[in-house]
Amino acid sequence: MLKYFQFFLLCLIWGTTYAAIKIGSDSTPPMVGLAIRYGIALLVLFPIIRITGRKIPVDRASVKLYLVAGVFNMALSYLCTYWAMNFIPSSLSSILWATFPLFNGILAHMMIPSEHLNVRRLTSIIISMIGVILILSDQKLVFNTQVLIGCIVVLLGVLIGAYSNIYIKRFGDNYDPLILTAVSLLIGGC
């Protein structure tokens, strides 16, 4: 039963994320919106870390991993998305983020020796891209320069996020995800 609740919660959070960003972007600068979002998350995560007695590693490799995840994933990729949503609808932004598996597959192929683009992975990427194309083909979006720039900036954010994701997969496999997320949010929100 718990796994169904977790799945429902995940769908609720991710399903409303882009609409919430769009609503917040109307009255809040992108970095302020990110700082508020991350601040709320940190108010939840750091007490959990403390209560559970987890230790935050601060060796050189850990700090480098925190910086890559914090700067690239939490700050830059989301800053691109928040900024671009001043010019594009939230639905388009969420659809553009559906290209994340494509960027992950390509970057994993280039950065992780054991992650080659085999037939199964390539087929998955192609199917996901066909889905994105089908969804976009049904839209009656009015493309102008601002929308085009917004789309490019969101895709840049997706690429930056995918780079961070693959970097973490390569170098951060043994890290506690709660600690990695919390410290990355702290760095990204500063």
ABEGO torsion letter per residue (X at the ends): XAAAAAAAAAAAAAAAAAAAAAAAAAABBAAAAAAAAAAAAAAAAAAAAAAAGBBBBABAAAAAAAAAAAAAAAAAAAAAAAAAAAABBAAAAAAAAAAAAAAAAAAAAAABAABBBBAAAAAAAAAAAAAAAAAAAABBBBBBAAAAAAAAAAAAAAAAAAAAAAAAAAAAAABBAAAAAAAAAAAAAX
